Amino acid sequence: MASGTPLRPESRHSRGWLLCEPNVSEGRDETRMARFAEAVAATAGVQLIHRSADADHHRMVLAYVGDPEAVVESTAALAAEVYEAVDLRRHRGVHPRLGALDVVPFVRGPGCPEAEALAAARSFGERAAARGIPVFFYERSATARERASLPRIRAGQFEGLADKLARPEWRPDLGPPAPHPTAGAVVVGVRAPLVRFNVNLATRDPGPARRIAAAIRASGGGLPHVRALGISLERRGLTQVSVNLTRYAVTPIPTVYDRIVEGARAEGVAPAGSEFIGPVPAEALRGLDPRRLDADLARDQILEFSSTETGASE
């Protein structure tokens, strides 16, 4: 369980710091994952603050902060390593993905103007496109309203990407109108902080998790600003309700957790612990004891976003 005050990354620049939380389609090969983290940490002016991975998801999440230019440089260094190592033709995991470097969200820290964050997202997108990677801009970086949603862009995943890009309405914002043969595409943008929160269930049957996820997600008439998937964790012998809370001030963590537990009881299934993925905004945890959720939360996951908006979705 976490203790102490939230992290407040230092910035040498008056415009403040920028956070990047890239999701990489690799969660099993420790040698590769260490190399990816090292590529980020080796960049001057960047602080790697968190790293996590899951073998069933076959996915790794990194979090690092610095001034916008340094964050772009570190993300480009990460991309070079990922594109060399990951071949999506051989990648299988339970989490949806369309790229080896699947999604690259930038999040403004205190003192970082939105224009700086948008410029950073654009700069990285141009570098990815120069490598022959189709680029989609999402959230606040979206070039069209219908492209703001990450799930909408990622629908069809890597396997359906060629057909998707062949449609005029899904021509990428940058890069070629065809998938990279091994790296797919990448989704890049500026978004607000969110909470990624998973609750495990003590059953191998994915049915309960899928039904609970369908009941709580906003798109199905459930809880506002909640996205949820029910997935199998074969390597752990469990299933999971995987949740994104995109406006945690409207629908807080305990509300989501309680609904999942109620649903599990109705299904005759016991909860088997919960987990936070990546940085968690400190304000989302105020007044909350992670022990109530049977959750392990490291101090390096708690990040202060006191002057950042919290309204966008993932």
N, C-alpha and C positions, 0 to 999 in steps of 0.2 A: 504494500500500500504506500502511496506517496505521502510525503510529509514536507513541511517547510514551505517557503514562499515560491511562487511561480517564477520560471525563468524569464528574465528580461534581457534579451541579447543586446550587447553593446554595439553601437554604430559609431564609426569615425566620421560619418558624414551627417551634415545638418538635416538632410532630407530623410534620415531614418533608415530602417532596415526592411528588407523584403524577404519573405519566407517562400521557399519552393518545396513542394511535397510530391515529387515524381513517383509514379507507380510503374514498376518494372515487371515484365512477365518472366520472372525467375524467382522461385522460392525454395529450391531444393539443393542447388549446387553451392556449397559454402565457399569454395574457392572463387567462383564467379562473383558471388555477392560481396565478398571481401574486396575484390578488385573494383567493383562498382563504387563501394563506399570510399575506398582510397582515392579514386579519381576525383570525388567531390572534396574530400578533406585536404587534398594536396593543393587546392586552389587558394592562393593568397586572398585574405579578406573574407573568407567564408568559414562559418562555424557549423560543423555537422552536429546536430543536436539529438537526432533520434534515427534509429534503424530498426525495422521489424520485418519479419517474413513468415509465411505460412506455406507448408508443403502441399496441403490440399488445395488451397487457392492457387498455388504455384505463382506467387506474387510477392514482391518486395516493395516496401514503402520506405523512402528516405525523407528526412526533413533537415533542411539547412537554411541558415540565414546569413545575410551580409548586405552590402550595398548593391543596388540593382546590377551594375556592370559586373561585379564579381560573381553574383548569383548566375547571371547568364553564362559567364565563362565556365563556371563549375558544371552547369547543366550541359553545356556543349561537350565538356570532357567526359561526363557520364554517358552521354549519348554515343560518343565514339566507342566506348567500351561495350556498351549494350549492343550496338548494331554489329559489332564484330563477333559477339559471343552467342546471341540469342537467335535461334531459328524457329519462327512460329510454326513452320510446317511440322515440327516435331514436338510442339508445346501442347500439353493437355492439362487443364486445371478447372476447378469449379467456378472460378470467377470470370465473368465476361471480359473479353479483351479484343482489341483490333490491332494492337501494335506491340512490338517488342518493348519499346518505351511507350507505354499505353496512353497515359495522360500526364500532363505536366501543368499542374496548377500553381499559380503565383498568388500569394496572399500578402496584402500590405500590412506592415507593422506600423506602430505609431511613428508619425513623422514622415511617412512615405506617401507622396501624392499619388493619386490614381494614374495620372499621366505617366509617371515614372514606371509604375507597374505595367501599364499597357504597352509602353515602349519596350520593356524587357521581354514581355511575351512575344511581341512582334519580332524582336531581334532574334530570339531563340527559334521561332518559327521559320524565319528566313534561313538560318543555319541548317535546320533539319531539311528544308526543301532543297537546299544546295547539295545535300547528300542523296537526293532522289527519293525523299520520303514525302508522301502526300500529307498535308497539314490542314487540320480543321481548327478554327478558333471557336471557343465556346464561352459561355457565361458572359462576363462583361466585355470580353474581347470578340464576341460573336459578330460576324459580318451580316447576318440576317437573323431575324427573330426566331425562325424555325430551327436555327442551329445552336441556340443557347443551351439546350439540354444535352448533357453528356449521354444519358441512356439512349436518347434518340439518335445521336451520332453513332454510338457504338452498336446499335441494333444490327444484327446479322453477323457481327463479330468478324474476325479475320477471314473465316471461311467464306463469308458472303460479301467480302469487301470489293472484289473485282466487279461483280454485278452491280453493286451499289454505286461505285464510282463511274460506271458506264452510263448512269442516268444523269441527264443534264442538271437536275436540281441538286445533285450530290457531288458535283465537281468540287474538288478540294479548293480551299482558299489559297493555298500555295502548293507548289510542287506538281509532280506529274499526275495525270488523271488515271493512273493505274497503280495498284499496290506495289510496294517494294516486295520482291519475291520472298524475302526472309523476315523483313522487319515490319511489313504491313503499312500502317499509317500512324500518325500521332495526333492527339488532341491537346491543344495548348490554350491557356487562358488565364484570366484574372478572376478569382472568386473570393468570397468572404470566408472567414473561418467556419468550419463545421465540426460535428462530432461523428466519428465512425465508431460504432459500438456493436459488439456481437454478443449474443446470448446462446450458449451451447445447451443442447438437450440430450439427455441420457437415453438415446435410442438410435439405432441404425436406420430406422424407417424414415425417409425424408418427408413423408406425407404430413405429419404434424407441423414441422417447421415451415413447409410451403403454405399450409392453410393459415397458420398464424401470421406469416409475412403478408399474405394476401389480405388478411383482415385488418392489419394495422397500417398498411401503406396508404398514403394520401390518394394515389391514383385510383385506388379501389374504394374510396369513400371512408377510409380509416382516419388515422390521426393526421392533423395538418402538418405539412412540411416534413413528412417522414417517407423515406424510401427504404424498402426492405426486400430481401431475398431469402428464401429457404433453401439451404444447400446441405449436401452430405460432406462429412469429414471422415472419409473412409480410413485414413491412417490413424485416426484417434478413436474410431468406433463410435462416433457421435454424429449428430446433425447440428445445424446452426441457423439461427435467425440473424442475418447480417443486416445492419441498419445504418443508414446515414440520416442524421438529424440536421437538416439544413437551416432551420431557425429554432435553435434550442431554447431561446427565450419564450417562444410561443408553445412549443411542445418540449418540455424538459426531459432530461434523462430518466428520472424516476417514473414519470408517466409512461414512457415507452417500456421500461423494464417491467413495471407492474402489469401492463397489458399482456406482455409476452408470458409472464409467469401464470397469469390467469388463464391464458389460452392453453398453456402446457398442462395445467391441472385439468382443464376440461377435456384434453386429449388423453389424460391418464399417463402423462410423461413428466419426469422430474427435470428441473433445470440442473445444469452441470457446470455452473460458473459462467462468468462473462469476462469480456476483455475490451480494452480500448485500443484502437489502431492509430498510430501516429500521434502528432501533437493534439492536445485537448485544450481549448480556450479556458483559462482560469475562471472566467465568469460563468461558464457552464457547470462548474463544479462547486460553486459557492454554496455552503450549507449542506453539502452532500458528503456522506461518508462512504467511500468506495466499498467498505466491508458490507454495507447493506446490499450491494449488488453482487457480492461474492466476486469482486473484481480486483485484479492486481494492476496497480497504476504506478508507474515509475515517475520519479520527480522530473526526469528529462522529457516527459510527455506533457507537462503542464506549462503552457506558454501564455504570457500576458499579451492580450490584444486590446488593451483598455481604450484606445482611441480609434479602433477599426470598426467599420460597419459589420453587421452580422446578418445580412438579409439574403444573400445569394445561396444557390443550391449547387450540389455536386452531381 
